[in-house]
Amino acid sequence: METVRDYSQASVSDIAVQQNRVLRNTYALLAVTMVPTVLGALLGVQLNFSFMAGSPFIAMLLSLAIMFGFIFAIQRTKDSSLGVFVLLGFTFFMGLLLGPMLQYAIGFKNGGTMIALAAGGTGAIFMTLAGVASNTARDFSNLGKFLFAGLILMILAGVANMFFQIPALSLALSALGVMIFSAYVLYDINNIVKGGETNYISATLNVYLDIYNIFINLLNLIMAFTGERD
C-alpha cells in the first residue's frame, strides 16, 4: 500500500511539473510573439491598405482565409519546432492587420497616447486575470461553451454591422469583445494549469488571440471616447 501511495504521489508531482513547464513555455513564447507582431504593425502602418476600405467584406474574407490557414498549419506542426516558426509568421501577419487601425488612431491628435493606453490596459487585464487563473483552485472549464456561443453571436453581429454601420452597435460589440476575450484569458490559462492543454505552441496561440482581441477592442473604445481631432 505504501508503494502504491508513493507511486500515486509521484505521478501527481510529475503532472504538476509538466503543467508548470507548459505554462512557463507558453509565457516565454508569448513574449517572443510580441516581436513579430510589433514589426508587422510597424510595416502595416507604412503600407497602403486602401483596398480594404474599398471592399471591406472581401478584405475580411481574405484575411480570415489566411488566418485560418495559419491556424491550421500551426495545429499540424505544433508537435515540432516548425510550429514555433509558423506561429511567429502568423503573429507577423496579425501585426500587419493592425496597420489600418493604427493608421486611423495615429490620425488623432492624441493617437500615440491612446495606443499606449490600450496596450497598457491590455497588459494589465492579462496579468491580473492570468494571475487569478494560475493561482485559484476553481476550474473555469465550464466557461468554454458560453464563451464560444458569445463569440459566435459577436462575430455575426459584427458582420451585420459592416452593412448597417451603426456606431452604437460597434461600441457595444467592442465592449462585449473586451469582456469575452478577458474571460477567455481566464479559461485558457486555467486550462493549462488544470492540464487540459499540454502543448505550449497551441496554448500560446490561444492566449495570443485573447490578448490581440482585447487590444483591438479596447483601442476602439478608447478612440471613441477620448479621441481628439486636430
MDAnalysis code that builds the backbone (N, CA, C; Angstrom):
import MDAnalysis as mda
import numpy as np

u = mda.Universe.empty(690, n_residues=230, atom_resindex=np.repeat(np.arange(230), 3), trajectory=True)
u.add_TopologyAttr("name", ["N", "CA", "C"] * 230)
u.add_TopologyAttr("resid", np.arange(1, 231))
u.add_TopologyAttr("resname", ["MET", "GLU", "THR", "VAL", "ARG", "ASP", "TYR", "SER", "GLN", "ALA", "SER", "VAL", "SER", "ASP", "ILE", "ALA", "VAL", "GLN", "GLN", "ASN", "ARG", "VAL", "LEU", "ARG", "ASN", "THR", "TYR", "ALA", "LEU", "LEU", "ALA", "VAL", "THR", "MET", "VAL", "PRO", "THR", "VAL", "LEU", "GLY", "ALA", "LEU", "LEU", "GLY", "VAL", "GLN", "LEU", "ASN", "PHE", "SER", "PHE", "MET", "ALA", "GLY", "SER", "PRO", "PHE", "ILE", "ALA", "MET", "LEU", "LEU", "SER", "LEU", "ALA", "ILE", "MET", "PHE", "GLY", "PHE", "ILE", "PHE", "ALA", "ILE", "GLN", "ARG", "THR", "LYS", "ASP", "SER", "SER", "LEU", "GLY", "VAL", "PHE", "VAL", "LEU", "LEU", "GLY", "PHE", "THR", "PHE", "PHE", "MET", "GLY", "LEU", "LEU", "LEU", "GLY", "PRO", "MET", "LEU", "GLN", "TYR", "ALA", "ILE", "GLY", "PHE", "LYS", "ASN", "GLY", "GLY", "THR", "MET", "ILE", "ALA", "LEU", "ALA", "ALA", "GLY", "GLY", "THR", "GLY", "ALA", "ILE", "PHE", "MET", "THR", "LEU", "ALA", "GLY", "VAL", "ALA", "SER", "ASN", "THR", "ALA", "ARG", "ASP", "PHE", "SER", "ASN", "LEU", "GLY", "LYS", "PHE", "LEU", "PHE", "ALA", "GLY", "LEU", "ILE", "LEU", "MET", "ILE", "LEU", "ALA", "GLY", "VAL", "ALA", "ASN", "MET", "PHE", "PHE", "GLN", "ILE", "PRO", "ALA", "LEU", "SER", "LEU", "ALA", "LEU", "SER", "ALA", "LEU", "GLY", "VAL", "MET", "ILE", "PHE", "SER", "ALA", "TYR", "VAL", "LEU", "TYR", "ASP", "ILE", "ASN", "ASN", "ILE", "VAL", "LYS", "GLY", "GLY", "GLU", "THR", "ASN", "TYR", "ILE", "SER", "ALA", "THR", "LEU", "ASN", "VAL", "TYR", "LEU", "ASP", "ILE", "TYR", "ASN", "ILE", "PHE", "ILE", "ASN", "LEU", "LEU", "ASN", "LEU", "ILE", "MET", "ALA", "PHE", "THR", "GLY", "GLU", "ARG", "ASP"])
u.atoms.positions = np.array([
    [0.835, -1.205, 0.000],
    [0.000, 0.000, 0.000],
    [0.865, 1.249, 0.000],
    [1.971, 1.177, 0.773],
    [2.868, 2.334, 0.839],
    [3.459, 2.625, -0.530],
    [3.795, 1.539, -1.257],
    [4.374, 1.705, -2.593],
    [3.367, 2.323, -3.550],
    [2.108, 1.897, -3.472],
    [1.052, 2.432, -4.330],
    [0.855, 3.908, -4.048],
    [0.845, 4.284, -2.748],
    [0.654, 5.680, -2.386],
    [1.825, 6.530, -2.861],
    [3.034, 6.003, -2.716],
    [4.211, 6.746, -3.163],
    [4.172, 6.940, -4.680],
    [3.750, 5.900, -5.393],
    [3.670, 5.988, -6.849],
    [2.633, 7.023, -7.269],
    [1.500, 7.027, -6.537],
    [0.438, 7.984, -6.846],
    [0.917, 9.407, -6.616],
    [1.623, 9.629, -5.509],
    [2.135, 10.960, -5.208],
    [3.161, 11.393, -6.251],
    [3.990, 10.452, -6.685],
    [4.987, 10.762, -7.710],
    [4.312, 11.139, -9.024],
    [3.222, 10.430, -9.351],
    [2.503, 10.720, -10.588],
    [1.895, 12.109, -10.545],
    [1.291, 12.463, -9.419],
    [0.705, 13.791, -9.256],
    [1.784, 14.856, -9.369],
    [2.925, 14.586, -8.762],
    [4.036, 15.535, -8.824],
    [4.538, 15.714, -10.249],
    [4.638, 14.610, -10.998],
    [5.085, 14.686, -12.389],
    [4.114, 15.492, -13.239],
    [2.818, 15.298, -13.009],
    [1.803, 16.044, -13.757],
    [1.917, 17.534, -13.462],
    [2.117, 17.880, -12.180],
    [2.246, 19.290, -11.793],
    [3.467, 19.922, -12.447],
    [4.565, 19.176, -12.482],
    [5.787, 19.677, -13.120],
    [5.548, 19.916, -14.606],
    [4.858, 18.989, -15.261],
    [4.577, 19.134, -16.684],
    [3.682, 20.343, -16.947],
    [2.666, 20.527, -16.131],
    [1.766, 21.662, -16.303],
    [2.499, 22.983, -16.112],
    [3.378, 23.034, -15.119],
    [4.168, 24.255, -14.892],
    [5.115, 24.516, -16.057],
    [5.659, 23.443, -16.636],
    [6.558, 23.595, -17.778],
    [5.802, 24.161, -18.978],
    [4.598, 23.634, -19.226],
    [3.789, 24.131, -20.337],
    [3.455, 25.606, -20.131],
    [3.120, 25.978, -18.894],
    [2.769, 27.365, -18.604],
    [3.977, 28.280, -18.794],
    [5.148, 27.866, -18.309],
    [6.363, 28.678, -18.469],
    [6.718, 28.833, -19.946],
    [6.661, 27.734, -20.688],
    [6.978, 27.800, -22.112],
    [5.977, 28.657, -22.877],
    [4.719, 28.606, -22.452],
    [3.691, 29.436, -23.084],
    [3.983, 30.916, -22.863],
    [4.299, 31.291, -21.632],
    [4.609, 32.696, -21.343],
    [5.855, 33.147, -22.102],
    [6.866, 32.285, -22.180],
    [8.106, 32.644, -22.883],
    [7.841, 32.848, -24.370],
    [7.118, 31.908, -24.986],
    [6.827, 32.024, -26.413],
    [5.888, 33.196, -26.674],
    [4.978, 33.447, -25.751],
    [4.063, 34.581, -25.893],
    [4.844, 35.895, -25.946],
    [5.862, 36.009, -25.105],
    [6.702, 37.209, -25.115],
    [7.419, 37.355, -26.453],
    [7.886, 36.236, -26.999],
    [8.589, 36.270, -28.293],
    [7.646, 36.685, -29.410],
    [6.379, 36.266, -29.353],
    [5.430, 36.598, -30.422],
    [5.166, 38.089, -30.521],
    [5.436, 38.834, -29.449],
    [5.208, 40.275, -29.489],
    [6.169, 40.965, -30.460],
    [7.353, 40.372, -30.675],
    [8.349, 40.981, -31.563],
    [7.856, 41.008, -33.007],
    [7.491, 39.856, -33.622],
    [6.961, 39.926, -34.994],
    [5.651, 40.692, -35.090],
    [4.863, 40.700, -34.018],
    [3.617, 41.467, -34.042],
    [3.910, 42.959, -34.183],
    [4.858, 43.444, -33.390],
    [5.223, 44.861, -33.452],
    [5.845, 45.191, -34.805],
    [6.725, 44.314, -35.292],
    [7.346, 44.547, -36.598],
    [6.295, 44.556, -37.702],
    [5.353, 43.627, -37.635],
    [4.278, 43.596, -38.616],
    [3.412, 44.834, -38.541],
    [3.135, 45.304, -37.317],
    [2.314, 46.503, -37.138],
    [3.020, 47.739, -37.694],
    [4.327, 47.839, -37.451],
    [5.094, 48.973, -37.982],
    [5.065, 48.977, -39.503],
    [5.222, 47.800, -40.106],
    [5.157, 47.701, -41.563],
    [3.750, 47.992, -42.054],
    [2.756, 47.476, -41.323],
    [1.364, 47.688, -41.717],
    [0.969, 49.150, -41.730],
    [1.520, 49.927, -40.797],
    [1.224, 51.361, -40.750],
    [1.776, 52.062, -41.986],
    [2.900, 51.561, -42.497],
    [3.540, 52.189, -43.656],
    [2.874, 51.807, -44.986],
    [2.175, 50.679, -45.004],
    [1.576, 50.203, -46.245],
    [0.233, 50.879, -46.508],
    [-0.173, 50.836, -47.766],
    [-1.454, 51.406, -48.161],
    [-2.483, 50.282, -48.254],
    [-3.443, 50.290, -47.343],
    [-4.475, 49.254, -47.330],
    [-5.801, 49.806, -47.848],
    [-5.728, 50.677, -48.859],
    [-6.943, 51.323, -49.360],
    [-7.947, 50.304, -49.904],
    [-7.432, 49.156, -50.413],
    [-8.349, 48.137, -50.951],
    [-9.246, 47.574, -49.862],
    [-8.757, 47.603, -48.611],
    [-9.565, 47.091, -47.507],
    [-10.744, 48.012, -47.236],
    [-10.504, 49.328, -47.363],
    [-11.591, 50.285, -47.155],
    [-12.591, 50.223, -48.307],
    [-12.096, 49.973, -49.533],
    [-12.981, 49.928, -50.688],
    [-13.842, 48.681, -50.728],
    [-13.305, 47.565, -50.267],
    [-14.056, 46.296, -50.259],
    [-13.863, 45.608, -48.913],
    [-14.454, 46.153, -47.854],
    [-14.203, 45.612, -46.508],
    [-14.638, 44.163, -46.333],
    [-15.732, 43.769, -46.981],
    [-16.211, 42.403, -46.810],
    [-15.255, 41.407, -47.460],
    [-14.809, 41.730, -48.684],
    [-13.860, 40.861, -49.377],
    [-12.530, 40.826, -48.625],
    [-12.098, 41.996, -48.128],
    [-10.856, 42.058, -47.356],
    [-10.950, 41.212, -46.095],
    [-12.132, 41.234, -45.447],
    [-12.334, 40.439, -44.244],
    [-12.269, 38.944, -44.572],
    [-12.916, 38.539, -45.675],
    [-12.894, 37.133, -46.063],
    [-11.481, 36.666, -46.393],
    [-10.722, 37.520, -47.093],
    [-9.352, 37.180, -47.434],
    [-8.493, 37.047, -46.178],
    [-8.661, 38.003, -45.268],
    [-7.893, 37.968, -44.014],
    [-8.228, 36.726, -43.204],
    [-9.528, 36.397, -43.128],
    [-9.945, 35.209, -42.378],
    [-9.391, 33.940, -43.007],
    [-9.374, 33.889, -44.346],
    [-8.851, 32.700, -45.025],
    [-7.376, 32.505, -44.693],
    [-6.596, 33.594, -44.704],
    [-5.177, 33.498, -44.376],
    [-4.998, 33.130, -42.909],
    [-5.789, 33.745, -42.035],
    [-5.697, 33.449, -40.601],
    [-5.968, 31.980, -40.321],
    [-7.059, 31.460, -40.880],
    [-7.402, 30.055, -40.619],
    [-6.390, 29.116, -41.267],
    [-5.806, 29.554, -42.386],
    [-4.740, 28.760, -42.990],
    [-3.549, 28.654, -42.058],
    [-3.170, 29.769, -41.454],
    [-2.076, 29.765, -40.484],
    [-2.425, 28.896, -39.281],
    [-3.638, 29.056, -38.758],
    [-4.046, 28.302, -37.573],
    [-4.031, 26.800, -37.862],
    [-4.507, 26.417, -39.047],
    [-4.476, 25.007, -39.440],
    [-3.034, 24.499, -39.491],
    [-2.146, 25.322, -40.066],
    [-0.737, 24.934, -40.171],
    [-0.095, 24.826, -38.791],
    [-0.458, 25.726, -37.887],
    [0.084, 25.673, -36.527],
    [-0.341, 24.394, -35.833],
    [-1.602, 24.042, -35.972],
    [-2.096, 22.826, -35.333],
    [-1.436, 21.573, -35.915],
    [-1.117, 21.609, -37.194],
    [-0.482, 20.456, -37.823],
    [0.994, 20.327, -37.432],
    [1.629, 21.437, -37.064],
    [3.074, 21.424, -36.783],
    [3.393, 21.683, -35.311],
    [2.377, 21.691, -34.462],
    [2.576, 22.102, -33.077],
    [3.464, 21.154, -32.278],
    [3.648, 19.942, -32.752],
    [4.483, 18.977, -32.032],
    [5.936, 18.981, -32.493],
    [6.291, 19.957, -33.331],
    [7.669, 20.075, -33.797],
    [8.120, 21.526, -33.679],
    [9.421, 21.735, -33.825],
    [9.955, 23.097, -33.737],
    [9.444, 23.972, -34.873],
    [9.036, 23.353, -35.979],
    [8.485, 24.119, -37.095],
    [7.250, 24.905, -36.665],
    [6.504, 24.359, -35.719],
    [5.309, 25.030, -35.233],
    [5.598, 26.400, -34.654],
    [6.760, 26.549, -34.028],
    [7.143, 27.847, -33.464],
    [7.291, 28.876, -34.581],
    [7.946, 28.498, -35.671],
    [8.173, 29.425, -36.778],
    [6.873, 29.766, -37.508],
    [5.999, 28.780, -37.626],
    [4.696, 29.049, -38.244],
    [3.900, 30.015, -37.361],
    [3.962, 29.812, -36.056],
    [3.280, 30.708, -35.123],
    [3.827, 32.128, -35.224],
    [5.142, 32.261, -35.309],
    [5.746, 33.590, -35.425],
    [5.353, 34.257, -36.743],
    [5.257, 33.463, -37.817],
    [4.777, 34.005, -39.082],
    [3.341, 34.489, -38.962],
    [2.525, 33.733, -38.245],
    [1.132, 34.122, -38.010],
    [1.054, 35.436, -37.235],
    [1.871, 35.586, -36.210],
    [1.811, 36.810, -35.407],
    [2.311, 38.023, -36.202],
    [3.250, 37.805, -37.136],
    [3.676, 38.894, -38.018],
    [2.504, 39.324, -38.905],
    [1.777, 38.351, -39.442],
    [0.604, 38.659, -40.266],
    [-0.455, 39.407, -39.460],
    [-0.664, 38.973, -38.223],
    [-1.648, 39.654, -37.374],
    [-1.210, 41.087, -37.071],
    [0.102, 41.292, -36.960],
    [0.611, 42.649, -36.799],
    [0.306, 43.503, -38.017],
    [0.483, 42.922, -39.217],
    [0.142, 43.639, -40.452],
    [-1.319, 44.081, -40.451],
    [-2.198, 43.191, -39.972],
    [-3.629, 43.508, -39.956],
    [-3.960, 44.653, -39.009],
    [-3.068, 44.933, -38.063],
    [-3.284, 46.070, -37.167],
    [-3.032, 47.411, -37.870],
    [-2.332, 47.357, -39.031],
    [-1.931, 48.575, -39.718],
    [-3.037, 49.597, -39.920],
    [-4.168, 49.227, -40.562],
    [-5.227, 50.213, -40.803],
    [-5.783, 50.837, -39.518],
    [-5.942, 50.034, -38.493],
    [-6.478, 50.557, -37.232],
    [-5.489, 51.523, -36.583],
    [-4.211, 51.162, -36.616],
    [-3.201, 52.039, -36.038],
    [-3.048, 53.319, -36.852],
    [-3.152, 53.212, -38.177],
    [-3.134, 54.401, -39.026],
    [-4.253, 55.351, -38.642],
    [-5.436, 54.799, -38.419],
    [-6.588, 55.610, -38.031],
    [-6.359, 56.261, -36.673],
    [-5.814, 55.485, -35.730],
    [-5.564, 56.023, -34.387],
    [-4.528, 57.139, -34.416],
    [-3.482, 56.963, -35.229],
    [-2.430, 57.972, -35.316],
    [-2.967, 59.276, -35.892],
    [-4.068, 59.189, -36.633],
    [-4.682, 60.392, -37.193],
    [-5.274, 61.305, -36.134],
    [-5.478, 60.815, -34.932],
    [-5.949, 61.654, -33.830],
    [-4.775, 62.423, -33.220],
    [-5.075, 63.553, -32.637],
    [-4.035, 64.367, -32.004],
    [-3.364, 63.617, -30.864],
    [-4.134, 62.812, -30.157],
    [-3.596, 62.025, -29.037],
    [-3.483, 60.546, -29.400],
    [-3.214, 60.285, -30.690],
    [-3.188, 58.906, -31.161],
    [-2.170, 58.029, -30.445],
    [-0.936, 58.539, -30.282],
    [0.098, 57.753, -29.613],
    [-0.278, 57.418, -28.184],
    [-0.880, 58.394, -27.506],
    [-1.305, 58.174, -26.120],
    [-2.382, 57.101, -26.042],
    [-3.325, 57.134, -26.987],
    [-4.410, 56.149, -26.972],
    [-3.885, 54.737, -27.239],
    [-2.946, 54.617, -28.170],
    [-2.368, 53.302, -28.454],
    [-1.623, 52.769, -27.238],
    [-0.849, 53.651, -26.590],
    [-0.110, 53.249, -25.389],
    [-1.069, 52.864, -24.264],
    [-2.165, 53.612, -24.148],
    [-3.157, 53.310, -23.110],
    [-3.828, 51.968, -23.360],
    [-4.137, 51.694, -24.625],
    [-4.753, 50.401, -24.963],
    [-3.786, 49.255, -24.697],
    [-2.504, 49.458, -25.039],
    [-1.503, 48.420, -24.797],
    [-1.313, 48.187, -23.300],
    [-1.234, 49.284, -22.549],
    [-1.076, 49.155, -21.097],
    [-2.286, 48.522, -20.445],
    [-3.479, 48.911, -20.901],
    [-4.702, 48.324, -20.357],
    [-4.800, 46.840, -20.663],
    [-4.397, 46.478, -21.882],
    [-4.398, 45.062, -22.262],
    [-3.439, 44.267, -21.386],
    [-2.240, 44.832, -21.172],
    [-1.264, 44.160, -20.315],
    [-1.772, 43.994, -18.898],
    [-2.425, 45.035, -18.376],
    [-2.944, 44.970, -17.010],
    [-4.053, 43.922, -16.885],
    [-4.954, 43.902, -17.876],
    [-6.030, 42.905, -17.862],
    [-5.450, 41.496, -17.915],
    [-4.483, 41.300, -18.817],
    [-3.911, 39.962, -18.954],
    [-3.200, 39.512, -17.685],
    [-2.332, 40.357, -17.135],
    [-1.568, 39.957, -15.947],
    [-2.486, 39.671, -14.760],
    [-3.525, 40.492, -14.611],
    [-4.456, 40.294, -13.492],
    [-5.203, 38.970, -13.631],
    [-5.794, 38.745, -14.808],
    [-6.608, 37.545, -14.993],
    [-5.753, 36.286, -15.090],
    [-4.552, 36.403, -15.681],
    [-3.656, 35.242, -15.737],
    [-3.226, 34.854, -14.325],
    [-3.000, 35.856, -13.481],
    [-2.645, 35.578, -12.095],
    [-3.762, 34.870, -11.356],
    [-4.998, 35.327, -11.595],
    [-6.153, 34.681, -10.966],
    [-6.286, 33.244, -11.456],
    [-6.201, 33.057, -12.774],
    [-6.380, 31.722, -13.358],
    [-5.293, 30.754, -12.928],
    [-4.074, 31.279, -12.669],
    [-2.947, 30.413, -12.305],
    [-2.971, 29.989, -10.847],
    [-3.606, 30.791, -10.008],
    [-3.483, 30.564, -8.570],
    [-4.774, 30.156, -7.874],
    [-5.867, 30.117, -8.620],
    [-7.117, 29.724, -7.990],
    [-7.320, 28.219, -8.072],
    [-8.075, 27.691, -7.125],
    [-8.415, 26.263, -7.158],
    [-9.635, 26.014, -8.033],
    [-10.284, 27.085, -8.451],
    [-11.511, 26.960, -9.238],
    [-11.196, 26.495, -10.652],
    [-12.080, 25.687, -11.203],
    [-11.956, 25.201, -12.576],
    [-12.898, 26.023, -13.466],
    [-12.320, 26.715, -14.453],
    [-13.113, 27.569, -15.331],
    [-13.506, 26.868, -16.638],
    [-13.345, 25.569, -16.700],
    [-13.643, 24.852, -17.944],
    [-15.110, 24.962, -18.350],
    [-15.993, 25.208, -17.361],
    [-17.416, 25.319, -17.677],
    [-17.742, 26.597, -18.451],
    [-16.765, 27.527, -18.537],
    [-16.999, 28.760, -19.283],
    [-16.921, 28.553, -20.789],
    [-16.273, 27.486, -21.219],
    [-15.973, 27.287, -22.629],
    [-17.171, 27.410, -23.557],
    [-18.244, 26.688, -23.274],
    [-19.412, 26.687, -24.152],
    [-20.075, 28.057, -24.210],
    [-20.170, 28.730, -23.056],
    [-20.806, 30.046, -23.019],
    [-19.977, 31.075, -23.794],
    [-18.662, 31.012, -23.628],
    [-17.793, 31.950, -24.329],
    [-17.842, 31.731, -25.833],
    [-17.870, 30.475, -26.250],
    [-17.920, 30.187, -27.679],
    [-19.228, 30.683, -28.286],
    [-20.333, 30.471, -27.572],
    [-21.628, 30.954, -28.059],
    [-21.625, 32.480, -28.156],
    [-21.069, 33.145, -27.139],
    [-20.983, 34.601, -27.165],
    [-20.111, 35.097, -28.298],
    [-19.032, 34.381, -28.568],
    [-18.123, 34.763, -29.643],
    [-18.808, 34.655, -31.003],
    [-19.560, 33.581, -31.223],
    [-20.268, 33.406, -32.493],
    [-21.284, 34.525, -32.691],
    [-22.029, 34.846, -31.647],
    [-23.015, 35.932, -31.744],
    [-22.334, 37.265, -32.039],
    [-21.191, 37.499, -31.406],
    [-20.454, 38.744, -31.622],
    [-19.966, 38.847, -33.058],
    [-19.467, 37.733, -33.603],
    [-18.983, 37.725, -34.987],
    [-20.130, 37.989, -35.958],
    [-21.259, 37.336, -35.745],
    [-22.424, 37.527, -36.621],
    [-22.917, 38.973, -36.564],
    [-22.971, 39.539, -35.358],
    [-23.404, 40.927, -35.219],
    [-22.399, 41.876, -35.864],
    [-21.112, 41.537, -35.761],
    [-20.076, 42.361, -36.383],
    [-20.177, 42.362, -37.891],
    [-20.446, 41.193, -38.492],
    [-20.617, 41.101, -39.946],
    [-21.842, 41.911, -40.375],
    [-22.935, 41.790, -39.624],
    [-24.141, 42.554, -39.943],
    [-23.876, 44.052, -39.867],
    [-23.071, 44.465, -38.878],
    [-22.818, 45.891, -38.708],
    [-21.907, 46.460, -39.794],
    [-21.206, 45.592, -40.526],
    [-20.419, 46.066, -41.664],
    [-21.328, 46.666, -42.728],
    [-22.580, 46.194, -42.786],
    [-23.533, 46.693, -43.776],
    [-24.386, 47.832, -43.207],
    [-24.751, 47.742, -41.915],
    [-25.633, 48.743, -41.334],
    [-24.888, 49.958, -40.763],
    [-23.607, 49.741, -40.373],
    [-22.766, 50.837, -39.879],
    [-23.446, 51.623, -38.743],
    [-23.801, 50.909, -37.672],
    [-24.432, 51.540, -36.503],
    [-23.350, 51.790, -35.445],
    [-22.977, 53.047, -35.183],
    [-21.893, 53.337, -34.234],
    [-22.128, 52.757, -32.839],
    [-23.372, 52.851, -32.351],
    [-23.667, 52.345, -31.008],
    [-23.445, 50.839, -30.933],
    [-23.810, 50.131, -31.998],
    [-23.610, 48.675, -32.027],
    [-22.126, 48.343, -32.070],
    [-21.355, 49.145, -32.813],
    [-19.905, 48.935, -32.886],
    [-19.272, 49.071, -31.505],
    [-19.696, 50.082, -30.754],
    [-19.158, 50.275, -29.403],
    [-19.591, 49.141, -28.476],
    [-20.842, 48.723, -28.608],
    [-21.339, 47.628, -27.776],
    [-20.565, 46.340, -28.064],
    [-20.274, 46.101, -29.330],
    [-19.515, 44.904, -29.701],
    [-18.082, 44.971, -29.192],
    [-17.492, 46.163, -29.196],
    [-16.131, 46.314, -28.668],
    [-16.115, 46.041, -27.168],
    [-17.107, 46.579, -26.449],
    [-17.189, 46.335, -25.004],
    [-17.399, 44.847, -24.730],
    [-18.265, 44.229, -25.531],
    [-18.504, 42.795, -25.373],
    [-17.240, 42.009, -25.697],
    [-16.503, 42.458, -26.715],
    [-15.264, 41.788, -27.083],
    [-14.237, 41.809, -25.968],
    [-14.107, 42.961, -25.301],
    [-13.170, 43.053, -24.181],
    [-13.561, 42.064, -23.086],
    [-14.861, 41.984, -22.801],
    [-15.327, 41.080, -21.743],
    [-15.142, 39.601, -22.127],
    [-15.515, 39.261, -23.364],
    [-15.415, 37.864, -23.788],
    [-13.973, 37.389, -23.811],
    [-13.075, 38.191, -24.402],
    [-11.693, 37.739, -24.521],
    [-10.934, 37.843, -23.195],
    [-11.392, 38.709, -22.304],
    [-10.829, 38.716, -20.951],
    [-11.207, 37.420, -20.243],
    [-12.463, 36.994, -20.428],
    [-12.893, 35.720, -19.841],
    [-12.155, 34.551, -20.484],
    [-11.827, 34.686, -21.763],
    [-11.047, 33.640, -22.434],
    [-9.637, 33.522, -21.846],
    [-9.069, 34.643, -21.380],
    [-7.769, 34.573, -20.701],
    [-7.885, 33.674, -19.476],
    [-8.922, 33.896, -18.680],
    [-9.168, 33.039, -17.515],
    [-9.289, 31.577, -17.947],
    [-10.087, 31.342, -18.975],
    [-10.353, 29.988, -19.443],
    [-9.084, 29.318, -19.963],
    [-8.344, 30.010, -20.821],
    [-7.184, 29.391, -21.478],
    [-6.018, 29.166, -20.517],
    [-5.746, 30.137, -19.654],
    [-4.654, 29.947, -18.684],
    [-5.026, 28.862, -17.686],
    [-6.263, 28.883, -17.220],
    [-6.720, 27.865, -16.275],
    [-6.707, 26.480, -16.906],
    [-6.978, 26.422, -18.210],
    [-6.951, 25.148, -18.930],
    [-5.545, 24.553, -18.951],
    [-4.533, 25.420, -19.037],
    [-3.143, 24.952, -18.976],
    [-2.824, 24.443, -17.572],
    [-3.205, 25.228, -16.580],
    [-2.900, 24.884, -15.187],
    [-3.570, 23.576, -14.780],
    [-4.781, 23.359, -15.266],
    [-5.524, 22.149, -14.900],
    [-5.155, 20.937, -15.759],
    [-4.262, 21.145, -16.744],
    [-3.822, 20.024, -17.563],
    [-4.655, 19.752, -18.790],
    [-5.616, 20.649, -19.098],
    [-6.444, 20.445, -20.276],
    [-5.698, 20.735, -21.576],
    [-4.696, 21.610, -21.503],
    [-3.859, 21.923, -22.661],
    [-2.422, 21.561, -22.326],
    [-1.837, 20.664, -23.094],
    [-0.494, 20.165, -22.786],
    [0.543, 20.545, -23.841],
    [0.130, 21.288, -24.872],
    [1.062, 21.700, -25.910],
    [1.253, 23.213, -25.824],
    [2.481, 23.643, -25.601],
    [2.700, 25.069, -25.351],
    [2.535, 25.924, -26.605],
    [2.680, 25.338, -27.789],
    [2.515, 26.120, -29.016],
    [1.041, 26.451, -29.244],
    [0.176, 25.442, -29.136],
    [-1.259, 25.717, -29.284],
    [-1.777, 26.557, -28.120],
    [-1.197, 26.380, -26.930],
    [-1.585, 27.216, -25.783],
    [-1.221, 28.672, -26.043],
    [-0.037, 28.894, -26.600],
    [0.386, 30.257, -26.917],
    [-0.518, 30.876, -27.960],
    [-0.896, 30.100, -28.962],
    [-1.813, 30.593, -29.993],
    [-3.110, 31.083, -29.374],
    [-3.693, 30.288, -28.481],
    [-4.961, 30.657, -27.848],
    [-4.830, 31.939, -27.042],
    [-3.793, 32.021, -26.217],
    [-3.624, 33.186, -25.353],
    [-3.280, 34.425, -26.182],
    [-2.476, 34.237, -27.231],
    [-2.131, 35.356, -28.115],
    [-3.389, 35.971, -28.728],
    [-4.289, 35.126, -29.210],
    [-5.527, 35.628, -29.809],
    [-6.384, 36.358, -28.774],
    [-6.369, 35.888, -27.527],
    [-7.086, 36.595, -26.457],
    [-6.540, 38.010, -26.301],
    [-5.223, 38.118, -26.179],
    [-4.576, 39.418, -25.971],
    [-4.804, 40.329, -27.172],
    [-4.643, 39.792, -28.355],
    [-4.806, 40.569, -29.589],
    [-6.205, 41.185, -29.656],
    [-7.203, 40.382, -29.371],
    [-8.584, 40.860, -29.470],
    [-8.948, 41.814, -28.341],
    [-8.380, 41.613, -27.163],
    [-8.595, 42.593, -26.099],
    [-8.030, 43.942, -26.530],
    [-6.836, 43.930, -27.110],
    [-6.183, 45.183, -27.519],
    [-7.001, 45.937, -28.561],
    [-7.424, 45.254, -29.639],
    [-8.118, 45.981, -30.701],
    [-9.486, 46.495, -30.230],
    [-10.171, 45.737, -29.399],
    [-11.470, 46.195, -28.899],
    [-11.313, 47.317, -27.885],
    [-10.284, 47.229, -27.060],
    [-10.032, 48.289, -26.086],
    [-9.616, 49.570, -26.791],
    [-8.775, 49.457, -27.808],
    [-8.361, 50.637, -28.563],
    [-9.554, 51.280, -29.251],
    [-10.448, 50.475, -29.775],
    [-11.648, 51.018, -30.419],
    [-12.489, 51.824, -29.430],
    [-12.628, 51.322, -28.226],
    [-13.387, 52.049, -27.199],
    [-12.684, 53.336, -26.798],
    [-11.372, 53.259, -26.615],
    [-10.617, 54.440, -26.210],
    [-10.681, 55.522, -27.288],
    [-10.566, 55.129, -28.548],
    [-10.672, 56.111, -29.628],
    [-12.050, 56.758, -29.659],
    [-13.077, 55.973, -29.418],
    [-14.449, 56.506, -29.473],
    [-14.705, 57.513, -28.372],
    [-14.119, 57.294, -27.194],
    [-14.456, 58.151, -26.046],
    [-13.423, 59.242, -25.747],
    [-12.176, 59.047, -26.210],
    [-11.143, 60.023, -25.843],
    [-10.399, 60.597, -27.049],
    [-10.758, 60.169, -28.277],
    [-10.050, 60.646, -29.451],
    [-10.196, 62.140, -29.649],
    [-9.095, 62.811, -29.938],
    [-9.102, 64.264, -30.144],
    [-8.622, 64.582, -31.561],
    [-9.519, 65.153, -32.355],
    [-9.147, 65.555, -33.697],
    [-8.453, 66.914, -33.676],
    [-7.553, 67.147, -34.656],
    [-6.869, 68.447, -34.759],
    [-7.853, 69.539, -35.110],
])
